[in-house]
């Protein structure tokens, strides 16, 4: 499994897209933690990825 962000950096209230690539052997449910850092502030959220 691999992941990438496009774009890798944003300013203000911009957005970024998380792309996750898996193989068919990776079927299952995964919890991913997405973390954002801006200056001294860090925010994180858990999301669920279902690979069928």
N, CA, C and O atoms as CSV, one atom per row, in Angstrom:
chain,resi,resn,atom,element,x,y,z
A,1,UNK,N,N,0.845,-1.143,0.000
A,1,UNK,CA,C,0.000,0.000,0.000
A,1,UNK,C,C,0.905,1.224,0.000
A,1,UNK,O,O,1.903,1.274,0.719
A,2,UNK,N,N,0.546,2.207,-0.812
A,2,UNK,CA,C,1.284,3.473,-0.819
A,2,UNK,C,C,0.286,4.617,-0.910
A,2,UNK,O,O,-0.848,4.437,-1.353
A,3,UNK,N,N,0.723,5.788,-0.487
A,3,UNK,CA,C,-0.158,6.951,-0.498
A,3,UNK,C,C,0.629,8.180,-0.910
A,3,UNK,O,O,1.838,8.265,-0.694
A,4,UNK,N,N,-0.085,9.143,-1.516
A,4,UNK,CA,C,0.542,10.409,-1.891
A,4,UNK,C,C,-0.491,11.523,-1.770
A,4,UNK,O,O,-1.694,11.287,-1.886
A,5,UNK,N,N,-0.003,12.739,-1.536
A,5,UNK,CA,C,-0.851,13.922,-1.464
A,5,UNK,C,C,-0.589,14.814,-2.663
A,5,UNK,O,O,0.559,15.020,-3.056
A,6,UNK,N,N,-1.669,15.347,-3.248
A,6,UNK,CA,C,-1.540,16.260,-4.379
A,6,UNK,C,C,-2.429,17.462,-4.137
A,6,UNK,O,O,-3.645,17.287,-4.059
A,7,UNK,N,N,-1.908,18.667,-4.013
A,7,UNK,CA,C,-0.478,18.980,-3.880
A,7,UNK,C,C,0.015,18.599,-2.489
A,7,UNK,O,O,-0.784,18.356,-1.584
A,8,UNK,N,N,1.333,18.549,-2.323
A,8,UNK,CA,C,1.914,18.139,-1.044
A,8,UNK,C,C,1.890,19.258,-0.014
A,8,UNK,O,O,2.072,19.003,1.177
A,9,UNK,N,N,1.672,20.480,-0.446
A,9,UNK,CA,C,1.641,21.617,0.467
A,9,UNK,C,C,0.524,22.568,0.042
A,9,UNK,O,O,0.316,22.791,-1.150
A,10,UNK,N,N,-0.195,23.127,1.017
A,10,UNK,CA,C,-1.265,24.083,0.715
A,10,UNK,C,C,-1.128,25.297,1.627
A,10,UNK,O,O,-0.457,25.243,2.658
A,11,UNK,N,N,-1.770,26.383,1.234
A,11,UNK,CA,C,-1.785,27.585,2.068
A,11,UNK,C,C,-3.236,27.981,2.332
A,11,UNK,O,O,-4.132,27.665,1.549
A,12,UNK,N,N,-3.448,28.672,3.440
A,12,UNK,CA,C,-4.795,29.123,3.757
A,12,UNK,C,C,-5.748,27.961,3.928
A,12,UNK,O,O,-5.429,26.970,4.586
A,13,UNK,N,N,-6.920,28.091,3.332
A,13,UNK,CA,C,-7.934,27.043,3.453
A,13,UNK,C,C,-7.975,26.156,2.213
A,13,UNK,O,O,-9.040,25.661,1.843
A,14,UNK,N,N,-6.844,25.952,1.576
A,14,UNK,CA,C,-6.770,25.120,0.380
A,14,UNK,C,C,-7.039,23.661,0.679
A,14,UNK,O,O,-7.222,23.278,1.835
A,15,UNK,N,N,-7.061,22.847,-0.363
A,15,UNK,CA,C,-7.318,21.416,-0.207
A,15,UNK,C,C,-6.208,20.603,-0.861
A,15,UNK,O,O,-5.468,21.092,-1.715
A,16,UNK,N,N,-6.118,19.362,-0.439
A,16,UNK,CA,C,-5.173,18.416,-1.004
A,16,UNK,C,C,-5.888,17.081,-1.132
A,16,UNK,O,O,-6.747,16.758,-0.312
A,17,UNK,N,N,-5.546,16.304,-2.150
A,17,UNK,CA,C,-6.172,15.007,-2.378
A,17,UNK,C,C,-5.226,13.898,-1.958
A,17,UNK,O,O,-4.059,13.883,-2.353
A,18,UNK,N,N,-5.736,12.961,-1.148
A,18,UNK,CA,C,-4.970,11.799,-0.724
A,18,UNK,C,C,-5.286,10.651,-1.670
A,18,UNK,O,O,-6.434,10.219,-1.768
A,19,UNK,N,N,-4.270,10.158,-2.365
A,19,UNK,CA,C,-4.418,9.016,-3.272
A,19,UNK,C,C,-3.769,7.793,-2.632
A,19,UNK,O,O,-2.597,7.836,-2.257
A,20,UNK,N,N,-4.525,6.706,-2.506
A,20,UNK,CA,C,-4.029,5.473,-1.909
A,20,UNK,C,C,-4.057,4.387,-2.967
A,20,UNK,O,O,-5.076,4.175,-3.625
A,21,UNK,N,N,-2.933,3.700,-3.130
A,21,UNK,CA,C,-2.818,2.612,-4.099
A,21,UNK,C,C,-2.581,1.308,-3.342
A,21,UNK,O,O,-1.711,1.228,-2.476
A,22,UNK,N,N,-3.376,0.284,-3.685
A,22,UNK,CA,C,-3.224,-1.021,-3.035
A,22,UNK,C,C,-3.121,-2.101,-4.107
A,22,UNK,O,O,-3.283,-1.838,-5.298
A,23,UNK,N,N,-2.853,-3.296,-3.662
A,23,UNK,CA,C,-2.914,-4.453,-4.545
A,23,UNK,C,C,-4.154,-5.257,-4.187
A,23,UNK,O,O,-4.747,-5.030,-3.132
A,24,UNK,N,N,-4.554,-6.179,-5.031
A,24,UNK,CA,C,-5.734,-6.998,-4.731
A,24,UNK,C,C,-5.496,-7.883,-3.516
A,24,UNK,O,O,-6.452,-8.352,-2.898
A,25,UNK,N,N,-4.236,-8.118,-3.165
A,25,UNK,CA,C,-3.922,-8.933,-1.992
A,25,UNK,C,C,-4.125,-8.159,-0.696
A,25,UNK,O,O,-4.037,-8.737,0.387
A,26,UNK,N,N,-4.396,-6.861,-0.792
A,26,UNK,CA,C,-4.528,-6.014,0.393
A,26,UNK,C,C,-5.974,-5.867,0.848
A,26,UNK,O,O,-6.290,-4.922,1.572
A,27,UNK,N,N,-6.853,-6.767,0.448
A,27,UNK,CA,C,-8.265,-6.644,0.816
A,27,UNK,C,C,-8.432,-6.627,2.327
A,27,UNK,O,O,-7.765,-7.362,3.056
A,28,UNK,N,N,-9.341,-5.766,2.779
A,28,UNK,CA,C,-9.605,-5.656,4.208
A,28,UNK,C,C,-9.962,-4.232,4.572
A,28,UNK,O,O,-10.144,-3.378,3.704
A,29,UNK,N,N,-10.059,-3.989,5.859
A,29,UNK,CA,C,-10.385,-2.662,6.378
A,29,UNK,C,C,-9.180,-2.132,7.131
A,29,UNK,O,O,-8.605,-2.826,7.971
A,30,UNK,N,N,-8.802,-0.906,6.829
A,30,UNK,CA,C,-7.622,-0.277,7.422
A,30,UNK,C,C,-8.007,1.071,8.021
A,30,UNK,O,O,-8.860,1.778,7.485
A,31,UNK,N,N,-7.378,1.416,9.122
A,31,UNK,CA,C,-7.529,2.749,9.696
A,31,UNK,C,C,-6.293,3.557,9.328
A,31,UNK,O,O,-5.167,3.157,9.625
A,32,UNK,N,N,-6.511,4.696,8.681
A,32,UNK,CA,C,-5.424,5.583,8.302
A,32,UNK,C,C,-5.492,6.834,9.163
A,32,UNK,O,O,-6.578,7.361,9.406
A,33,UNK,N,N,-4.361,7.307,9.619
A,33,UNK,CA,C,-4.295,8.566,10.351
A,33,UNK,C,C,-3.722,9.619,9.423
A,33,UNK,O,O,-2.591,9.498,8.953
A,34,UNK,N,N,-4.511,10.655,9.160
A,34,UNK,CA,C,-4.085,11.759,8.298
A,34,UNK,C,C,-3.750,12.924,9.221
A,34,UNK,O,O,-4.574,13.350,10.031
A,35,UNK,N,N,-2.518,13.435,9.083
A,35,UNK,CA,C,-2.044,14.492,9.973
A,35,UNK,C,C,-1.670,15.719,9.166
A,35,UNK,O,O,-1.045,15.616,8.110
A,36,UNK,N,N,-2.059,16.885,9.672
A,36,UNK,CA,C,-1.699,18.152,9.053
A,36,UNK,C,C,-0.950,19.016,10.049
A,36,UNK,O,O,-1.307,19.068,11.226
A,37,UNK,N,N,0.085,19.692,9.581
A,37,UNK,CA,C,0.898,20.536,10.445
A,37,UNK,C,C,0.984,21.924,9.838
A,37,UNK,O,O,1.275,22.071,8.651
A,38,UNK,N,N,0.729,22.954,10.662
A,38,UNK,CA,C,0.844,24.335,10.227
A,38,UNK,C,C,1.471,25.129,11.361
A,38,UNK,O,O,0.852,25.334,12.404
A,39,UNK,N,N,2.695,25.572,11.151
A,39,UNK,CA,C,3.393,26.261,12.232
A,39,UNK,C,C,3.544,25.329,13.412
A,39,UNK,O,O,4.081,24.231,13.269
A,40,UNK,N,N,3.082,25.745,14.569
A,40,UNK,CA,C,3.173,24.902,15.757
A,40,UNK,C,C,1.914,24.111,16.032
A,40,UNK,O,O,1.796,23.498,17.093
A,41,UNK,N,N,0.961,24.107,15.098
A,41,UNK,CA,C,-0.317,23.421,15.297
A,41,UNK,C,C,-0.338,22.131,14.487
A,41,UNK,O,O,-0.028,22.132,13.295
A,42,UNK,N,N,-0.704,21.038,15.136
A,42,UNK,CA,C,-0.846,19.745,14.468
A,42,UNK,C,C,-2.260,19.248,14.661
A,42,UNK,O,O,-2.769,19.232,15.782
A,43,UNK,N,N,-2.897,18.843,13.579
A,43,UNK,CA,C,-4.242,18.263,13.624
A,43,UNK,C,C,-4.171,16.891,12.976
A,43,UNK,O,O,-3.449,16.695,11.999
A,44,UNK,N,N,-4.923,15.939,13.522
A,44,UNK,CA,C,-4.966,14.619,12.900
A,44,UNK,C,C,-6.388,14.076,12.955
A,44,UNK,O,O,-7.177,14.433,13.830
A,45,UNK,N,N,-6.694,13.206,12.000
A,45,UNK,CA,C,-7.998,12.569,11.938
A,45,UNK,C,C,-7.808,11.123,11.453
A,45,UNK,O,O,-6.970,10.849,10.594
A,46,UNK,N,N,-8.587,10.226,12.010
A,46,UNK,CA,C,-8.563,8.835,11.563
A,46,UNK,C,C,-9.660,8.635,10.519
A,46,UNK,O,O,-10.791,9.084,10.703
A,47,UNK,N,N,-9.319,7.964,9.431
A,47,UNK,CA,C,-10.287,7.618,8.395
A,47,UNK,C,C,-10.200,6.125,8.136
A,47,UNK,O,O,-9.155,5.511,8.352
A,48,UNK,N,N,-11.291,5.545,7.676
A,48,UNK,CA,C,-11.332,4.117,7.381
A,48,UNK,C,C,-11.244,3.891,5.886
A,48,UNK,O,O,-11.968,4.519,5.114
A,49,UNK,N,N,-10.362,3.001,5.479
A,49,UNK,CA,C,-10.208,2.618,4.079
A,49,UNK,C,C,-10.662,1.169,3.946
A,49,UNK,O,O,-10.121,0.277,4.599
A,50,UNK,N,N,-11.659,0.943,3.095
A,50,UNK,CA,C,-12.147,-0.414,2.818
A,50,UNK,C,C,-11.665,-0.829,1.430
A,50,UNK,O,O,-12.027,-0.209,0.430
A,51,UNK,N,N,-10.849,-1.877,1.373
A,51,UNK,CA,C,-10.351,-2.405,0.104
A,51,UNK,C,C,-11.118,-3.694,-0.183
A,51,UNK,O,O,-11.044,-4.658,0.579
A,52,UNK,N,N,-11.869,-3.694,-1.315
A,52,UNK,CA,C,-12.691,-4.861,-1.646
A,52,UNK,C,C,-12.171,-5.583,-2.850
A,52,UNK,O,O,-12.747,-6.589,-3.264
